[in-house]
């Protein structure tokens, strides 16, 4: 029965949450409950089909229904609102988007062949596909921004950045993490660096530079931070990125990686992320010893690992 709970209703719940998120049901239910007729009109959907969808989600605590038959938000469905401070709506959409779902559906072939699903299905690597498909890129970038919004308070409270004067966020997306760090450290100037089409939508009071971290990284920072970048890449590619950081960083600077760290020799939910990286990008999750080896190859020494709830902050020094 425990195994069955992973199979059912898990698969259906994921897609049901995706539909509710794309329709903005949680937004329509805030701040007052609505009847199914009102919701159907607001979302341009078939009323009875929408009712059945919401009742299925109600069974797992996502949305509720009062005695008058009006639906309302629960603490969980509140997190599907676009304006909720801990919103995961963007993740709900990304993790069930057609592009993602099709890629994950090819996991069997990846395990059989060792070939990344995206490369096989679409004939190009994950990030090149995004660069050529703005709709998929917008969904992915929104999810990354949402993830940064959840992580930023943990990073800011978990480390004192007050000694740094120039903080460079490498692969920083729309600048959500950098914005949080700078808000808590007004003495610092920030540099946001990512692909030109990514930083075009950035909203952060910082120097914004478009470029490719495989070519070069803006120099002169005393702090460089990469959130969720290293795990996207194979070891040779990750070393290449980190070597470019090593070339750019000041001799007395500090490199920070915000990454999940797998416990050595133990199973962990992070192993599912490892399978996801294997499927999408060809990257991987790593243990602390794995990070030490990777950083050493790139000219850095891992000083300490600071646990931050679902992730960790790795403090590194150039050697």
C-alpha positions as CSV (number, residue, x, y, z in Angstrom):
1,X,0.0,0.0,0.0
2,X,2.9,2.4,0.7
3,X,4.3,1.7,-2.8
4,X,0.8,2.2,-4.3
5,X,0.6,5.6,-2.8
6,X,3.7,6.6,-4.8
7,X,2.0,5.4,-8.0
8,X,-1.6,6.5,-7.3
9,X,-2.7,9.2,-6.7
10,X,0.8,10.7,-7.2
11,X,0.8,10.7,-11.0
12,X,-2.7,12.2,-11.2
13,X,-2.2,14.7,-8.4
14,X,0.9,16.1,-10.2
15,X,-1.1,16.8,-13.4
16,X,-4.2,18.0,-11.5
17,X,-2.1,20.6,-9.6
18,X,-0.5,21.7,-12.9
19,X,-4.0,22.3,-14.4
20,X,-5.2,24.2,-11.3
21,X,-2.0,26.3,-11.3
22,X,-2.1,27.2,-15.0
23,X,-5.8,28.2,-14.6
24,X,-5.0,30.4,-11.6
25,X,-7.7,28.8,-9.5
26,X,-6.0,29.8,-6.2
27,X,-5.8,33.4,-7.4
28,X,-9.5,33.4,-8.2
29,X,-10.3,32.0,-4.8
30,X,-8.4,34.7,-3.0
31,X,-9.7,36.2,-0.8
32,X,-13.3,34.9,-1.0
33,X,-14.8,31.4,-1.8
34,X,-16.5,31.0,-5.1
35,X,-19.1,28.6,-6.6
36,X,-18.0,26.2,-9.3
37,X,-20.1,28.3,-11.8
38,X,-18.2,31.5,-10.8
39,X,-14.9,29.7,-11.1
40,X,-15.7,28.1,-14.5
41,X,-16.7,31.5,-15.8
42,X,-13.5,33.1,-14.5
43,X,-11.3,30.4,-15.9
44,X,-13.3,29.7,-19.1
45,X,-13.6,26.1,-18.3
46,X,-16.3,23.4,-18.4
47,X,-18.0,23.7,-15.0
48,X,-18.5,20.0,-14.2
49,X,-15.1,19.0,-15.3
50,X,-13.6,21.7,-13.2
51,X,-15.6,20.6,-10.2
52,X,-14.4,17.1,-10.5
53,X,-10.8,18.3,-10.8
54,X,-11.1,20.4,-7.6
55,X,-12.8,17.6,-5.7
56,X,-9.8,15.3,-6.5
57,X,-7.4,17.9,-5.1
58,X,-9.7,18.5,-2.1
59,X,-9.1,14.8,-1.2
60,X,-5.4,15.6,-0.6
61,X,-5.9,18.9,1.2
62,X,-5.5,21.2,-1.8
63,X,-8.6,23.4,-1.8
64,X,-11.7,22.8,0.3
65,X,-15.4,23.0,-0.2
66,X,-17.9,24.5,2.2
67,X,-21.5,23.4,3.0
68,X,-22.9,25.7,0.3
69,X,-20.7,24.0,-2.3
70,X,-18.3,27.0,-2.6
71,X,-14.6,26.2,-3.0
72,X,-11.9,28.0,-1.0
73,X,-8.2,28.0,-0.5
74,X,-6.4,25.9,2.1
75,X,-2.9,26.6,3.3
76,X,-1.5,24.4,0.6
77,X,-3.5,25.8,-2.3
78,X,-2.6,29.3,-1.1
79,X,0.9,28.5,-2.2
80,X,-0.4,28.2,-5.7
81,X,-1.3,31.9,-5.8
82,X,1.1,33.9,-7.9
83,X,1.4,36.6,-5.2
84,X,1.9,34.4,-2.2
85,X,5.3,35.1,-0.5
86,X,6.1,31.4,-0.6
87,X,4.4,30.7,-4.0
88,X,5.4,27.5,-5.8
89,X,3.0,28.0,-8.6
90,X,5.9,28.4,-11.1
91,X,7.3,25.1,-10.0
92,X,3.9,23.4,-10.3
93,X,3.7,24.6,-13.9
94,X,7.3,23.7,-14.8
95,X,7.3,20.2,-13.3
96,X,4.3,19.2,-15.3
97,X,4.8,21.3,-18.5
98,X,4.6,19.3,-21.7
99,X,8.4,19.7,-22.4
100,X,9.3,18.5,-18.9
101,X,6.7,15.7,-18.8
102,X,7.9,14.4,-22.2
103,X,11.5,14.4,-21.0
104,X,10.8,12.6,-17.8
105,X,8.8,10.1,-19.7
106,X,12.0,9.1,-21.5
107,X,13.7,8.1,-18.2
108,X,13.6,4.4,-19.2
109,X,15.7,5.1,-22.3
110,X,18.1,7.2,-20.3
111,X,18.7,4.4,-17.8
112,X,19.1,1.9,-20.7
113,X,21.5,4.0,-22.7
114,X,23.0,6.6,-20.4
115,X,22.0,9.3,-22.8
116,X,20.3,12.4,-21.6
117,X,16.6,12.4,-22.5
118,X,16.5,15.9,-23.8
119,X,19.4,15.4,-26.2
120,X,17.8,12.3,-27.6
121,X,14.2,13.7,-27.8
122,X,15.0,17.2,-29.1
123,X,18.3,16.8,-30.7
124,X,20.1,19.4,-28.6
125,X,21.1,20.0,-24.9
126,X,18.6,21.3,-22.4
127,X,19.8,24.9,-22.2
128,X,20.2,25.2,-26.0
129,X,16.6,24.0,-26.4
130,X,15.5,26.7,-23.9
131,X,17.4,29.3,-25.9
132,X,15.5,28.4,-29.0
133,X,12.1,28.0,-27.3
134,X,11.0,31.1,-25.5
135,X,7.8,29.6,-24.1
136,X,9.7,26.7,-22.4
137,X,12.4,29.1,-21.2
138,X,9.9,31.5,-19.6
139,X,8.4,28.6,-17.7
140,X,11.8,27.4,-16.6
141,X,13.1,30.8,-15.6
142,X,9.9,31.5,-13.6
143,X,10.5,28.3,-11.6
144,X,14.1,29.2,-11.0
145,X,13.1,32.6,-9.8
146,X,10.5,31.1,-7.5
147,X,13.2,28.7,-6.1
148,X,15.5,31.6,-5.5
149,X,12.8,33.5,-3.6
150,X,12.4,30.6,-1.2
151,X,16.2,30.1,-0.8
152,X,17.2,33.8,-0.5
153,X,16.0,34.4,3.1
154,X,17.9,31.2,4.2
155,X,21.1,32.4,2.5
156,X,20.9,35.9,3.9
157,X,20.2,34.6,7.5
158,X,22.7,31.8,7.2
159,X,25.8,33.9,6.3
160,X,27.2,37.4,7.0
161,X,27.9,39.0,3.7
162,X,28.7,42.4,5.3
163,X,32.4,42.3,4.5
164,X,31.9,42.0,0.8
165,X,31.9,45.1,-1.5
166,X,31.3,43.5,-5.0
167,X,29.1,40.4,-5.2
168,X,28.8,38.7,-8.5
169,X,25.9,36.3,-9.0
170,X,26.9,33.9,-11.8
171,X,24.0,32.3,-13.6
172,X,21.7,34.4,-11.4
173,X,18.6,34.3,-13.6
174,X,16.3,37.2,-12.9
175,X,18.3,38.4,-9.9
176,X,16.0,37.3,-7.1
177,X,18.8,35.9,-4.9
178,X,21.1,38.8,-5.6
179,X,18.3,41.2,-4.8
180,X,17.8,39.6,-1.4
181,X,21.5,39.6,-0.5
182,X,21.9,43.3,-1.5
183,X,18.8,44.3,0.4
184,X,20.4,43.0,3.6
185,X,23.9,44.3,2.7
186,X,23.5,47.9,1.3
187,X,27.3,48.4,1.4
188,X,27.8,46.0,-1.5
189,X,27.5,46.5,-5.2
190,X,26.0,43.7,-7.2
191,X,26.7,42.2,-10.6
192,X,24.1,39.9,-12.2
193,X,25.6,37.7,-14.9
194,X,23.6,35.2,-17.1
195,X,22.8,34.7,-20.7
196,X,21.6,37.9,-22.4
197,X,18.1,36.6,-23.0
198,X,17.8,35.6,-19.3
199,X,19.0,38.9,-17.7
200,X,16.8,40.8,-20.1
201,X,13.9,40.3,-17.6
202,X,15.9,41.0,-14.5
203,X,14.6,43.4,-11.8
204,X,17.5,44.1,-9.5
205,X,19.5,47.3,-8.6
206,X,22.8,46.0,-9.9
207,X,25.1,45.9,-12.8
208,X,23.6,43.6,-15.3
209,X,25.9,41.7,-17.7
210,X,24.8,39.3,-20.4
211,X,27.3,36.5,-21.4
212,X,28.2,32.9,-21.3
213,X,30.0,31.5,-18.2
214,X,31.7,29.0,-20.4
215,X,33.6,31.9,-22.1
216,X,34.4,34.3,-19.3
217,X,33.0,35.7,-16.0
218,X,33.0,39.4,-14.9
219,X,36.2,40.0,-13.0
220,X,37.0,41.9,-9.8
221,X,34.5,40.6,-7.4
222,X,35.4,39.7,-3.8
223,X,32.4,37.4,-3.6
224,X,31.0,35.1,-6.3
225,X,27.8,33.1,-5.8
226,X,26.4,30.3,-8.0
227,X,23.0,28.9,-7.0
228,X,22.0,25.6,-8.5
229,X,24.5,26.0,-11.4
230,X,27.1,23.4,-10.7
231,X,24.6,20.5,-10.5
232,X,23.3,21.3,-14.0
233,X,26.5,20.2,-15.6
234,X,28.8,17.2,-16.0
235,X,32.1,17.2,-14.1
236,X,34.2,18.5,-17.0
237,X,31.7,21.3,-17.7
238,X,31.4,22.2,-14.0
239,X,35.2,22.4,-13.7
240,X,35.3,24.7,-16.7
241,X,32.7,27.1,-15.1
242,X,34.6,27.1,-11.8
243,X,37.9,27.7,-13.5
244,X,36.4,30.8,-15.1
245,X,35.3,31.9,-11.6
246,X,38.9,31.2,-10.4
247,X,40.2,33.5,-13.2
248,X,37.8,36.2,-12.3
249,X,37.8,36.2,-8.5
250,X,40.1,38.4,-6.4
251,X,42.9,36.5,-4.6
252,X,41.3,37.3,-1.2
253,X,37.8,36.6,-2.5
254,X,35.2,34.0,-1.6
255,X,33.2,31.6,-3.8
256,X,29.8,30.4,-2.7
257,X,27.9,27.5,-4.1
258,X,24.2,27.0,-3.2
259,X,23.7,23.4,-3.8
260,X,22.2,20.3,-2.3
261,X,24.8,18.0,-0.7
262,X,24.1,14.3,-0.7
263,X,25.1,12.5,2.4
264,X,27.9,10.0,1.8
265,X,26.7,6.4,1.6
266,X,23.1,7.1,2.5
267,X,19.9,7.3,0.5
268,X,18.4,10.8,0.5
269,X,15.5,12.5,-1.3
270,X,18.2,14.5,-3.2
271,X,18.8,11.3,-5.1
272,X,15.6,12.0,-7.0
273,X,17.1,15.4,-8.1
274,X,20.2,13.4,-9.2
275,X,18.0,11.3,-11.5
276,X,16.3,14.5,-12.8
277,X,19.7,16.0,-13.7
278,X,20.6,12.8,-15.4
279,X,17.5,13.0,-17.5
280,X,17.4,16.7,-18.3
281,X,20.9,18.1,-18.4
282,X,23.5,15.4,-17.9
283,X,24.4,17.0,-14.6
284,X,24.5,15.4,-11.2
285,X,24.1,15.9,-7.4
286,X,27.3,15.5,-5.4
287,X,28.5,14.5,-1.9
288,X,30.8,16.8,0.1
289,X,33.8,14.8,-1.0
290,X,32.6,15.1,-4.6
291,X,32.4,18.9,-4.2
292,X,35.9,19.0,-2.6
293,X,37.3,17.1,-5.6
294,X,35.5,19.3,-8.1
295,X,36.6,22.5,-6.5
296,X,40.2,21.3,-6.1
297,X,40.3,20.6,-9.8
298,X,39.2,24.2,-10.5
299,X,41.6,25.9,-8.0
300,X,39.4,26.3,-5.0
301,X,39.4,24.8,-1.5
302,X,36.1,24.0,0.3
303,X,36.2,25.7,3.6
304,X,32.9,24.7,5.1
305,X,29.4,23.5,4.3
306,X,26.6,25.5,6.0
307,X,23.2,23.6,6.0
308,X,20.3,25.8,5.0
309,X,17.3,23.5,5.3
310,X,16.6,22.0,1.9
311,X,20.0,23.1,0.5
312,X,23.5,24.1,1.7
313,X,25.9,27.0,1.3
314,X,29.4,25.9,0.4
315,X,32.0,28.5,1.3
316,X,35.2,28.2,-0.9
317,X,38.5,30.0,-1.2
318,X,40.9,30.3,-4.2
319,X,44.2,28.5,-3.8
